[in-house]
Amino acid sequence: MTMMCNEHPSVEPGGEVAEFRRELDCAARFDMAILITGDDGDDNRAVAEAIHRRSRRAGAPFLAIDCADVSEPELESTLFGCAYGGADSAGTRGCLERSHGGTVFVANVDVMSGKLQALLMQFLENGEIRRVGEDRVHRKVDVRVMTSAEWGPFARPSRLRVRADLFYRLNVMHLAMATFRRLPEAVPHGWAKR
């Protein structure tokens, strides 16, 4: 179920701009998964990073990865890490592990393969990761996951290239970037720094 935040004392009500600002304040205030929909672009990442910088996780890393720019084998190791390689042969940490305590933004999550969707779903359920090449070693990490996809605001999982359970897990809060692009003043100057 998608969360809606209708009130926030720091923002005067009225109009699409005020509503979008309320949603941004809500997104920063509550530690939930966020799905950003609309045309792909840097604005999605910028809004996700602004939310992170306003949240309780601001002191921890913000890392971003675009699924459309990375091959599947590389994407798996980039997200979850790899058991072999690295300067000390102890393996390499993936984005989820490196951003412990912070936020990972996964752009174009809808182009992810079924296998990676299953791995991401497993992580969202238990917070545990297993590096590529490991059999039993699990690591528990605390990471907020934000994602983006080129879906319309009323998209249904049956029409998407994504598992229904993953869609509902990612879509706890929904931000439609169409509002932001139509009304660029929706994100006030310095909002992320307050």
C-alpha positions in Angstrom: 0.0 0.0 0.0 1.4 3.4 -1.0 1.8 5.8 1.8 0.5 9.3 1.5 1.5 12.3 3.7 -1.2 14.9 3.7 0.0 17.2 6.4 3.2 18.8 7.5 3.4 22.0 9.6 6.4 23.4 7.8 4.6 23.7 4.5 1.6 25.9 3.8 -1.1 23.9 2.0 -2.3 24.7 -1.4 -1.6 23.7 -5.0 0.6 21.0 -6.6 3.8 22.7 -5.5 2.8 22.6 -1.8 1.6 19.0 -2.2 4.9 17.9 -3.7 6.9 19.7 -1.0 4.8 17.9 1.6 5.6 14.6 0.0 9.3 15.4 0.0 9.2 16.4 3.7 7.4 13.2 4.5 9.9 11.1 2.5 12.8 12.6 4.4 11.0 12.2 7.8 10.0 8.6 7.5 12.4 5.8 6.8 10.6 3.9 4.1 11.2 2.6 0.6 10.4 5.2 -2.1 9.6 4.6 -5.8 10.2 7.5 -8.1 8.3 7.3 -11.4 8.5 9.2 -14.6 11.0 9.8 -17.4 14.5 8.7 -16.7 17.0 11.4 -15.9 19.3 13.1 -13.4 16.4 14.7 -11.6 15.3 11.3 -10.1 18.7 10.9 -8.5 18.9 14.5 -7.4 15.6 14.2 -5.6 16.6 10.9 -4.0 19.8 12.4 -2.8 18.0 15.5 -1.4 15.7 13.2 0.5 18.7 11.3 1.9 20.4 14.5 3.0 17.3 15.6 4.9 16.8 12.3 6.6 18.2 10.7 9.7 20.6 8.8 7.5 22.3 12.0 6.2 25.6 11.3 7.9 26.0 7.9 6.2 26.7 7.3 2.5 24.4 7.8 -0.4 25.2 5.6 -3.4 23.5 5.3 -6.7 23.5 2.7 -9.5 21.6 2.7 -12.8 20.5 -0.8 -13.9 20.3 0.4 -17.5 24.0 1.1 -17.6 25.4 -2.1 -16.2 25.3 -5.7 -17.4 23.6 -8.3 -15.3 26.8 -10.0 -13.9 28.3 -6.7 -13.1 25.1 -5.4 -11.6 24.9 -8.3 -9.2 28.4 -7.8 -7.9 28.0 -4.0 -7.8 24.9 -4.3 -5.6 25.9 -7.3 -3.5 29.7 -7.4 -3.7 32.0 -10.2 -4.8 33.7 -12.9 -2.7 36.9 -12.8 -4.8 39.1 -9.9 -6.0 40.0 -6.7 -4.2 43.4 -5.5 -3.1 43.6 -7.8 -0.1 41.9 -10.8 -1.8 39.2 -10.6 0.8 36.6 -9.7 -1.8 34.9 -6.5 -2.7 31.9 -4.8 -1.0 28.9 -3.9 -3.0 26.8 -0.8 -2.9 24.5 -2.2 -0.2 27.3 -3.1 2.1 29.3 0.1 1.5 26.2 2.3 2.2 25.5 0.6 5.6 23.4 3.1 7.6 22.7 5.2 4.5 20.8 5.0 1.3 21.1 3.2 -2.0 19.3 4.6 -5.1 18.6 2.0 -7.8 17.6 3.7 -11.0 15.6 1.9 -13.7 14.8 -1.0 -11.5 12.3 -2.3 -14.0 15.1 -3.4 -16.4 16.5 -5.7 -13.7 16.5 -9.5 -14.5 14.2 -11.8 -12.7 17.1 -13.3 -10.8 18.3 -9.9 -9.5 14.7 -8.9 -8.6 14.5 -12.1 -6.5 17.9 -11.2 -4.8 16.8 -7.6 -4.1 13.4 -8.9 -2.8 15.3 -11.3 -0.4 17.5 -8.4 0.8 14.4 -6.2 1.4 12.8 -8.9 3.5 15.7 -9.7 5.8 18.4 -7.1 5.3 21.0 -9.8 4.6 23.3 -10.0 1.6 25.5 -12.7 0.1 28.4 -11.6 -2.1 28.7 -13.2 -5.5 30.7 -16.5 -5.1 29.8 -17.0 -1.5 27.7 -20.0 -0.4 26.7 -19.4 3.2 28.3 -16.1 4.4 25.6 -13.5 5.0 26.0 -10.0 6.2 23.3 -7.9 7.8 23.2 -4.3 6.6 20.9 -1.4 7.4 20.2 0.4 4.2 17.3 2.5 2.9 16.4 1.6 -0.7 15.0 4.2 -3.1 14.3 3.2 -6.7 13.1 4.8 -10.0 11.3 3.4 -13.0 9.7 4.8 -16.1 6.2 3.8 -15.0 3.1 5.9 -14.9 1.7 6.8 -11.5 -1.2 4.2 -11.9 0.9 1.3 -13.2 -0.1 -2.1 -12.1 2.4 -4.9 -11.5 0.8 -7.1 -14.1 1.8 -4.7 -16.8 5.4 -4.2 -15.5 8.6 -6.2 -16.0 8.8 -6.6 -12.2 7.6 -9.1 -9.6 4.4 -8.1 -7.9 5.9 -8.6 -4.4 8.9 -6.5 -5.3 6.7 -3.7 -6.7 4.7 -3.5 -3.5 7.8 -3.6 -1.3 9.4 -0.8 -3.3 6.2 1.3 -3.7 5.7 2.1 0.0 5.8 5.8 -1.0 5.5 7.0 -4.6 6.8 10.3 -6.0 5.7 11.2 -9.5 8.5 13.2 -11.2 6.0 14.7 -13.7 5.0 17.2 -11.1 8.6 18.1 -10.4 9.4 18.7 -14.0 6.3 20.6 -14.7 6.8 22.7 -11.6 10.5 23.0 -11.0 9.9 25.3 -8.0 8.4 22.3 -6.2 11.8 21.7 -4.6 12.8 24.9 -2.9 16.4 26.1 -3.0 18.4 24.8 -0.1 15.7 22.3 0.9 18.2 19.4 1.2 20.4 21.5 3.6 17.8 22.5 6.1 
